[in-house]
Amino acid sequence: MNFLLAQVKTVTYVWMTKLLAEFCAYCGILSMEVHLRSILR
């Protein structure tokens, strides 16, 4: 039971980290696009 709980915690942690990384990358791309558009204008 304790092992299962630890496994769930690990999976959740990895999933959250992945999600956060993807979110940051997405926001980075968006801000870069906005930055490029403001330069090109």
The 8 nearest C-alpha neighbors of each residue, nearest first, counted from 0:
[[1, 3, 2, 4, 5, 6, 7, 8],
 [0, 2, 4, 3, 5, 6, 7, 8],
 [1, 3, 5, 0, 4, 6, 7, 8],
 [4, 2, 6, 0, 5, 1, 7, 8],
 [3, 5, 1, 7, 6, 2, 8, 0],
 [6, 4, 8, 2, 3, 7, 9, 1],
 [5, 7, 3, 9, 8, 4, 10, 2],
 [6, 8, 4, 10, 9, 5, 11, 3],
 [7, 9, 5, 11, 6, 10, 12, 4],
 [10, 8, 12, 6, 11, 7, 13, 5],
 [9, 11, 7, 13, 12, 8, 14, 6],
 [10, 12, 14, 8, 9, 13, 15, 7],
 [11, 13, 9, 15, 10, 14, 8, 16],
 [12, 14, 16, 10, 15, 11, 17, 9],
 [15, 13, 17, 11, 16, 12, 10, 18],
 [14, 16, 18, 12, 17, 13, 19, 11],
 [17, 15, 19, 13, 18, 14, 20, 12],
 [18, 16, 14, 20, 15, 19, 13, 21],
 [17, 19, 15, 21, 16, 20, 22, 14],
 [18, 20, 22, 16, 17, 21, 15, 23],
 [21, 19, 17, 23, 22, 18, 16, 24],
 [22, 20, 24, 18, 19, 23, 25, 17],
 [21, 23, 19, 25, 20, 24, 18, 26],
 [24, 22, 26, 20, 25, 21, 27, 19],
 [23, 25, 27, 21, 22, 26, 20, 28],
 [26, 24, 22, 28, 27, 23, 21, 29],
 [27, 25, 29, 23, 28, 24, 30, 22],
 [26, 28, 24, 30, 25, 29, 23, 31],
 [29, 27, 31, 25, 26, 30, 32, 24],
 [30, 28, 26, 32, 31, 27, 25, 33],
 [29, 31, 33, 27, 32, 28, 34, 26],
 [32, 30, 34, 28, 29, 33, 27, 35],
 [31, 33, 35, 29, 34, 30, 28, 36],
 [32, 34, 30, 36, 31, 35, 37, 29],
 [33, 35, 31, 37, 32, 36, 30, 38],
 [36, 34, 38, 32, 37, 33, 31, 39],
 [37, 35, 33, 39, 38, 34, 32, 40],
 [36, 38, 34, 40, 35, 39, 33, 32],
 [39, 37, 35, 36, 40, 34, 33, 32],
 [40, 38, 36, 37, 35, 34, 33, 32],
 [39, 37, 38, 36, 35, 34, 33, 32]]
